[in-house]
Amino acid sequence: MDDLSLRFLAMAATSITAFLLGGLALKGLRMIFEKVFAERIKRLEDEERETK
């Protein structure tokens, strides 16, 4: 293979890897935010129930 083909393959592999890692990072952040906000919403609902 010539230099141009190798460079293209390296760029493609890098792009795919970055895309997959980005997807995993977003999924992890989403799980963290869902957990945090679920706890806050539950606490607010409990406080609201206690005031009634």
MIKEVEX-181921 format. One record per residue: x, y, z of N, C-alpha, C in turn; residue in one letter. Coordinates in steps of 0.02 Angstrom, whole numbers, plus 50000, padded with zeros to 5 digits. Last residue first. Example, Ala and Ser with C-alpha at 12.3 -4.5 7.8 and 13.67 -1.06 7.14 Angstrom:
<nodes>
506424988850354506844994750357506455000250394S506604971650390506154977550390506604983550390A
</nodes>
This chain:
<nodes>
475825094852621475095094552612474745092152674K477155093352651476855099852664476095099852657T477455080452609477465081952681477125088552696E477405081452471476915077252504476875078952579R478515089552449477855092052430477305088052466E479535081052489479425087252525478725090052512E479385071252389479285069452459479155075652501D479695078552275479025075652281478885073852354E481035081652303480545087052297479835084352305L481585068652301481615072552362481095078252360R481345065052168481035061152221481035065152286K482155074552104481435074652092481075070852147I483425070452150483165077152166482405077452158R483515057452096483545058452168483255065252188E483455060651961482935056251989482925057052065A484605068151943483965071551940483405067251967F485585057951961485585063952003484895067152003V485235048751859485255046651929485195052651975K485355056651744484705053551760484685051551834E486725059851748486215065151756485545062251775F487275046851728487425050651789486895055951801I486775043551601486595039451659486715043151724M487375053651525486645053351530486425049251590R488725050251537488485056651565487725056451574L488705037951468488885038251538488635044551571G488345042351340487905037651374488055037751450K489445050451309488775053451315488295048851353L490445040551306490485046051355489805049251365A490025032651198490065029851266490075035251319L490155042151095489505039251111489495036151180G491535044351098491075049851112490385047251131G491985031751058492145034151125491685039951145L491475031550925491255026550974491395028851046L492165042550869491435042350869491175037550922F493495038550882493255044650917492495044650922A493475027350797493635026550868493375032550908T493205033350674492745028450702492845027550777I494345041650661493665044550662493165039750694S495375032250658495355037250711494655040250718T495075025350541495075021750605495025026650663A495235035750448494585032450455494545028850523A496595038750462496095043950477495405040750488M497145026550422497275028950490496755034250509A496725026050289496495020950336496595023150408L497445037250239496715037150237496435032050287F498755032850257498535038850292497765039050295R498775021850171498875020850243498635026850283L498585028450049498095023550072498165022450148S499755036250041499095039550043498555034750070L500805027050032500755031350091500055034450098D500205011249967500595017349966500435021750026D500434994050000500005000050000500445006250000M
</nodes>
